[in-house]
Amino acid sequence: MISFSKPIDSASIHDESHPDQVAGHRNQAVVLGVDPGIASLGLARIAMTKGGEFKAEAVRCIKTSKASKKELRALRVSADDVRRASNLWDAMIAMADGIQALAYEVYQPFKGKAANGGKVTTVCGMAMALGFSLKIPVYAVLPADIKQETLGRNSGSKGDVREALYKRVPGFRACCEGIPRGQLEHVSDATAVALIGLKMLAGY
């Protein structure tokens, strides 16, 4: 895990617009977890109380598609990528209100996926840029960290990770209702990334 900022005490953060205030301090910290992808972007807003309890506030999977062949005749593929990235940026902005930190999963290319790697790396950069623009800590999380955090081991399926999160994070199962099964892995990874970000924010 890589931090682009020092951990901060979540209890010291004050937000006048947030209802959860006690004597000028927040009752909870909120981190936005990002599972980057150009076709499917997983987002999760996860909160942690001063007592260390987690709660899922919202999860989303944003889908983008390539332009049709007819549309691509009138523009370059790079221009279509910008369109798709713009949609993803808007979705991240909409989920970022009031967050104290942002965590994203680091893209690690593997055989057969190299062609799409540059686009996923771009989305990772967008996540970092969002955190920097908000002047909040940004944490980079390795894929191996996700299974260690949720399962306590390096092996396990996407379904295992999701089931572990159902048990560990109140509200996560309810947030997932209505999300197509094929998109659940993206919101699950984003949620696990947010959990790691919350622990890093708290300094442990």
For each residue, the residues with C-beta under 8 A, 3 or more apart:
1: 139 140 141 142 145 196 200
2: 106 139 140
3: 6 7 137 138 139 140 200
4: 128 131 132 137 138 139 140
5: 8 101 136 137 138
6: 3 137
7: 3 137 200 201 202 203
8: 5 12 13 100 137 201
9: 12 13 202 203
10: 13 26 28 29 48 50 100 201 202
11: 25 26 50
12: 8 9 25
13: 8 9 10 25 26 29 100
14: 21 24 25 26
15: 18 21 26 98
16: 21
17: 98
18: 15 21 26 98
19:
20: 26 27 28
21: 14 15 16 18 24 25 26 27
22: 25 27
23:
24: 14 21
25: 11 12 13 14 21 22
26: 10 11 13 14 15 18 20 21 29 100
27: 20 21 22 49 50
28: 10 20 47 48 49 50 55
29: 10 13 26 47 48 100 101 198 201 202
30: 45 46 47 48 57 98 99 100
31: 45 46 47 48 99 100 101 102 103 194 197 198 201
32: 43 44 45 92 95 96 99 101 102 103 194
33: 42 43 44 45 46 103 104 189 190 191 192 193 194 195 197
34: 41 42 43 92 102 103 104 105 123 127 190 193
35: 41 42 43 104 105 186 187 189 190 193
36: 41 104 105 107 120 123 124 126 127
37: 40 41 42 120 123 186
38: 41 64 81 84 85 88 116 119 120 122 123
39: 63 64 65
40: 37 61 62 63 183 186
41: 34 35 36 37 38 61 62 64 88 91 92 123 186
42: 33 34 35 37 59 60 61 183 185 186 187 188 189 190
43: 32 33 34 35 58 59 60 61 62 91 92 95 187 190
44: 32 33 56 58 59 60 187 190 191 193 194
45: 30 31 32 33 56 57 58 59 95 99 194
46: 30 31 33 54 55 56 57 169 191 194 195 198
47: 28 29 30 31 54 55 56 57
48: 10 28 29 30 31 52 53 54 55 198 202
49: 27 28 52 53 55
50: 10 11 27 28
51:
52: 48 49 202
53: 48 49 170
54: 46 47 48 168 169 170 195 198
55: 28 46 47 48 49 169 170 171
56: 44 45 46 47 59 169 170 171 172 174 175 191
57: 30 45 46 47 171 175
58: 43 44 45 95 175
59: 42 43 44 45 56 172 175 176 179 187 190 191
60: 42 43 44 91 95 187
61: 40 41 42 43 179 180 183 184 186 187
62: 40 41 43 87 88 91
63: 39 40 183
64: 38 39 41 84 87 88
65: 39 84
66: 72 80 84
67: 71 72 75 80 83
68: 71 72
69: 72 73
70: 73 74
71: 67 68 74 75 80
72: 66 67 68 69 75 77 80
73: 69 70
74: 70 71
75: 67 71 72 79 80
76: 79 80
77: 72 80 81
78: 81 82
79: 75 76 82 83
80: 66 67 71 72 75 76 77 83 84
81: 38 77 78 84 85 119 122
82: 78 79 85 86
83: 67 79 80 86 87
84: 38 64 65 66 80 81 87 88
85: 38 81 82 88 89 122 123 126
86: 82 83 89 90
87: 62 64 83 84 90 91
88: 38 41 62 64 84 85 91 92 123 126
89: 85 86 92 93 126 130
90: 86 87 93 94
91: 41 43 60 62 87 88 94 95
92: 32 34 41 43 88 89 95 96 126 127 130
93: 89 90 96 130
94: 90 91 97
95: 32 43 45 58 60 91 92 99
96: 32 92 93 99 102 130 134
97: 94
98: 15 17 18 30
99: 30 31 32 45 95 96 102 134 136
100: 8 10 13 26 29 30 31 136 137 201
101: 5 29 31 32 131 136 137 138 139 197 198 200 201
102: 31 32 34 96 99 127 130 131 134 136 137 138 139 197
103: 31 32 33 34 138 139 140 141 193 194 196 197 200
104: 33 34 35 36 124 127 128 138 139 140 141 193
105: 34 35 36 141 142 143 146 189 190 193
106: 2 124 140 141 142 143
107: 36 117 120 121 124
108: 142 143
109: 113 114 117
110: 113
111: 114
112:
113: 109 110 116 117
114: 109 111 117
115:
116: 38 113 119 120
117: 107 109 113 114 120 121
118: 121 122
119: 38 81 116 122 123
120: 36 37 38 107 116 117 123 124
121: 107 117 118 124 125
122: 38 81 85 118 119 125 126
123: 34 36 37 38 41 85 88 119 120 126 127
124: 36 104 106 107 120 121 127 128
125: 121 122 128 129
126: 36 85 88 89 92 122 123 129 130
127: 34 36 92 102 104 123 124 130 131 138
128: 4 104 124 125 131 132 138
129: 125 126 132 133
130: 89 92 93 96 102 126 127 133 134
131: 4 101 102 127 128 134 136 137 138
132: 4 128 129 135 138
133: 129 130
134: 96 99 102 130 131
135: 132
136: 5 99 100 101 102 131
137: 3 4 5 6 7 8 100 101 102 131 200 201
138: 3 4 5 101 102 103 104 127 128 131 132
139: 1 2 3 4 101 102 103 104 196 197 200 201
140: 1 2 3 4 103 104 106
141: 1 103 104 105 106 145 146 193 196 197
142: 1 105 106 108 145 146
143: 105 106 108 146 147
144: 147 148 154
145: 1 141 142 148 149 196
146: 105 141 142 143 149 150 161 189 192 193 196
147: 143 144 150 151 153 154 155 156 161
148: 144 145 151 152 153 154
149: 145 146 192 195 196
150: 146 147 156 160 161 164 165 168 192 195
151: 147 148 155 156 160 161 164
152: 148
153: 147 148 156
154: 144 147 148
155: 147 151
156: 147 150 151 153 160 161
157: 160 161
158: 161 162 184 185 188 189
159: 162 163
160: 150 151 156 157 163 164
161: 146 147 150 151 156 157 158 164 165 185 188 189 192
162: 158 159 165 166 176 184 185 188
163: 159 160 166 167
164: 150 151 160 161 167 168
165: 150 161 162 168 169 172 188 191 192
166: 162 163 169 172 173
167: 163 164
168: 54 150 164 165 172 195
169: 46 54 55 56 165 166 172 191 195
170: 53 54 55 56
171: 55 56 57 174 175
172: 56 59 165 166 168 169 175 176 191
173: 166 176 177
174: 56 171 177
175: 56 57 58 59 171 172 187
176: 59 162 172 173 179 184 187
177: 173 174
178:
179: 59 61 176 183 184 187
180: 61 183 184
181: 184
182: 185
183: 40 42 61 63 179 180 186 187
184: 61 158 162 176 179 180 181 187 188
185: 42 158 161 162 182 188 189
186: 35 37 40 41 42 61 183 189 190
187: 35 42 43 44 59 60 61 175 176 179 183 184 190 191
188: 42 158 161 162 165 184 185 191 192
189: 33 35 42 105 146 158 161 185 186 192 193
190: 33 34 35 42 43 44 59 105 186 187 193 194
191: 33 44 46 56 59 165 169 172 187 188 194 195
192: 33 146 149 150 161 165 188 189 195 196
193: 33 34 35 44 103 104 105 141 146 189 190 196 197
194: 31 32 33 44 45 46 103 190 191 197 198
195: 33 46 54 149 150 168 169 191 192 198 199
196: 1 103 139 141 145 146 149 192 193 199 200
197: 31 33 101 102 103 139 141 193 194 200 201
198: 29 31 46 48 54 101 194 195 201 202
199: 195 196 202 204
200: 1 3 7 101 103 137 139 196 197 203
201: 7 8 10 29 31 100 101 137 139 197 198
202: 7 9 10 29 48 52 198 199
203: 7 9 200
204: 199
